[in-house]
């Protein structure tokens, strides 16, 4: 039999882990971006262009990843709310 309490607890832990993960990645990526712009000013020519293109692809991938994990976070939050709601209905019956 499904233990909804354990399921809810597990989903809450997973949701918080995802929130923390996204936050740490965002902070780290902001730092890398600052370094990129500093380095970009010192590079020149073809190497600067290649580096810029590579960084832009990485930035696009990163933002896509954040969008997808944001969708997952929304989904988890909705499921958790439904579990809590159904648990509250059962408790009040």
C-alpha positions as CSV (number, residue, x, y, z in Angstrom):
1,X,0.0,0.0,0.0
2,X,1.2,3.5,-0.8
3,X,2.3,5.6,2.2
4,X,1.3,9.1,1.1
5,X,3.0,10.6,4.1
6,X,6.4,9.2,3.0
7,X,5.7,10.1,-0.6
8,X,4.9,13.7,0.4
9,X,8.1,13.9,2.5
10,X,10.2,12.5,-0.3
11,X,8.8,14.9,-2.8
12,X,9.3,17.8,-0.4
13,X,12.9,16.8,0.1
14,X,13.4,16.5,-3.7
15,X,11.7,19.8,-4.3
16,X,13.9,21.6,-1.8
17,X,17.0,19.9,-3.3
18,X,16.0,21.1,-6.7
19,X,15.5,24.7,-5.4
20,X,18.9,24.6,-3.8
21,X,20.5,23.1,-6.9
22,X,19.1,25.8,-9.1
23,X,20.1,28.5,-6.8
24,X,23.7,27.3,-6.5
25,X,24.0,26.8,-10.3
26,X,22.6,30.3,-10.9
27,X,25.1,31.9,-8.4
28,X,28.0,30.0,-9.9
29,X,27.0,30.8,-13.5
30,X,26.7,34.5,-12.6
31,X,30.3,34.3,-11.3
32,X,31.5,32.5,-14.5
33,X,29.8,35.1,-16.6
34,X,31.6,37.9,-14.8
35,X,34.9,36.1,-15.4
36,X,33.9,35.6,-19.1
37,X,33.3,39.3,-19.6
38,X,36.6,40.2,-17.9
39,X,38.5,37.7,-20.0
40,X,36.7,38.8,-23.2
41,X,38.1,42.3,-22.8
42,X,41.7,40.9,-22.8
43,X,41.3,38.4,-25.7
44,X,41.4,39.5,-29.3
45,X,40.9,38.1,-32.8
46,X,39.9,34.6,-33.6
47,X,40.4,33.2,-30.2
48,X,38.0,35.8,-28.7
49,X,35.4,35.0,-31.3
50,X,35.7,31.2,-30.7
51,X,35.5,31.7,-27.0
52,X,32.5,34.0,-27.3
53,X,30.7,31.5,-29.5
54,X,31.4,28.6,-27.1
55,X,30.3,30.7,-24.1
56,X,27.1,31.7,-25.8
57,X,26.2,28.1,-26.5
58,X,26.9,27.2,-22.9
59,X,24.7,30.1,-21.7
60,X,21.9,29.0,-24.0
61,X,22.1,25.5,-22.7
62,X,22.2,26.7,-19.1
63,X,19.1,28.9,-19.5
64,X,17.3,26.0,-21.2
65,X,18.3,23.8,-18.3
66,X,17.0,26.3,-15.8
67,X,13.7,26.6,-17.7
68,X,13.2,22.9,-17.7
69,X,14.0,22.5,-14.0
70,X,11.7,25.4,-13.4
71,X,8.9,23.4,-15.1
72,X,9.8,20.4,-13.0
73,X,9.7,22.5,-9.9
74,X,6.2,23.8,-10.8
75,X,5.0,20.3,-11.5
76,X,6.4,19.0,-8.1
77,X,4.8,22.0,-6.3
78,X,1.4,21.2,-7.9
79,X,1.6,17.5,-7.0
80,X,2.6,18.3,-3.4
81,X,-0.3,20.7,-3.1
82,X,-2.7,18.0,-4.4
83,X,-1.2,15.5,-1.9
84,X,-1.6,17.9,1.0
85,X,-5.1,18.8,-0.1
86,X,-6.2,15.2,-0.4
87,X,-4.6,14.5,3.0
88,X,-6.4,17.4,4.6
89,X,-9.7,16.1,3.1
90,X,-9.1,12.7,4.6
91,X,-8.2,14.1,8.0
92,X,-11.3,16.2,8.2
93,X,-13.7,13.4,7.2
